[in-house]
Amino acid sequence: MHGGSPASARLLGYGRQDVAEEDIAAVVEVLRGDYLTCGPATELFEESIRAATDACFATAVANGTAALHIACLAAGIGPGDEVIVSSITFAASANCVLYCGATPVFADIDPDTWNVSPASIREKVTCKTKAVIAVDFGGVPVDHDAIRAICDEFGLTFIEDAAHAIGTRGHGGAVGSIADITTFSFHPVKTVTTGEGGAVTTDDPDLARRIQLFAKHGITRDVAQMRCPDEGGWYYEQLELGYNYRISDIEAALGASQMRRLPEFSRRRRELVAYYDREFAGIPEVSFQLDPSPEETTRHLYVLRFDLEVLGVGRRFVFDALRAENIGVNVHYLPVYRLAPYAHVRHESRK
Ligand SMILES: *Cc1c(COP(=O)(O)O)cnc(C)c1O
């Protein structure tokens, strides 16, 4: 800020895609082929997600926000329902609740892992609570066992927003096959990218059927699901007001190719996290996220928390100083309840 050359010659964004020649070749192959959407590349991508997450069902969709929206719809969330959501996350984790006309209720985070606190979730349960949306902050897995216990006790659907956590393993296995429904994002800042893209996984065949339906206009040609007698091959029914949340085969081909490289991405990210943890450990003015089992995590974000009181400066100063050094930091995140669409939402944490 006071002159001199910046620490990095070019702007280091907080996240960047890693696209290899093999990824490009996979996309070009689709462009030369017969199907730009609804073709074999989408099936291949979904198969690669099932393989990586151990989930029985995977539906690839247009983006991670669409994935969250249909997860909520599949869980039957609607007006009058409350859904408990992590308060420190990207807005999409809670926006999906508003899309369904339901009320998000924000739970506090754990001061060490920065993931949603199961004790806080428990405090927020009411007779209107229908589901929990737990976010694996930075890719560090939420406390699956504790959240599962609360969901089972009160009959709630456990939705995991794993936009940060493809490749992470939790207590019950790979993220994607632990919660009732898990959602992923493949935005270019995330570990695996399709440009824009997302996925929803589940082990439950009924939820999988509803997820498929809501992602594809609510229309089915599956005789088993129809309300009226089957009229033959031309016949279809619209069972729900669904959406067009499909991913294209162009994007899915990139995704399938990227998923093959996930082990390589995970390894590299673990190396970087270990390096940062080592380097920052001796600096009392900053603290970082604690991960109980880093060897099982594929990290998306590396977030530093500054002790601004000790530093004697504001957030703006730190941000401007790092940007002047070409370090493309961002704030992850403003608490969701402070954003304008949540002004009407009651939250005790502000009392
Ligand atoms: C990125 C992200 C999303 C949304 O994903 P898009 O693919 O950008 O729609 C949802 N939740 C969290 C926590 C995210 O970081």
The ligand as a MOL file (V3000), in Angstrom:
LIG
                    3D

  0  0  0     0  0            999 V3000
M  V30 BEGIN CTAB
M  V30 COUNTS 15 15 0 0 0
M  V30 BEGIN ATOM
M  V30 1 C -20.1120 -22.6020 -4.1090 0
M  V30 2 C -21.1120 -22.9100 -3.0550 0
M  V30 3 C -22.4700 -23.1820 -3.3250 0
M  V30 4 C -23.1180 -22.9050 -4.6440 0
M  V30 5 O -22.5580 -23.5050 -5.7200 0
M  V30 6 P -22.7440 -22.8920 -7.1970 0
M  V30 7 O -22.2680 -24.0380 -8.0370 0
M  V30 8 O -21.8860 -21.6830 -7.2850 0
M  V30 9 O -24.1880 -22.6010 -7.4020 0
M  V30 10 C -23.2770 -23.6210 -2.2910 0
M  V30 11 N -22.8250 -23.7370 -1.0370 0
M  V30 12 C -21.5460 -23.4360 -0.7190 0
M  V30 13 C -21.1040 -23.5900 0.6940 0
M  V30 14 C -20.6590 -22.9940 -1.7100 0
M  V30 15 O -19.4050 -22.6720 -1.3760 0
M  V30 END ATOM
M  V30 BEGIN BOND
M  V30 1 1 1 2
M  V30 2 1 2 3
M  V30 3 2 2 14
M  V30 4 1 3 4
M  V30 5 2 3 10
M  V30 6 1 4 5
M  V30 7 1 5 6
M  V30 8 2 6 7
M  V30 9 1 6 8
M  V30 10 1 6 9
M  V30 11 1 10 11
M  V30 12 2 11 12
M  V30 13 1 12 13
M  V30 14 1 12 14
M  V30 15 1 14 15
M  V30 END BOND
M  V30 END CTAB
M  END
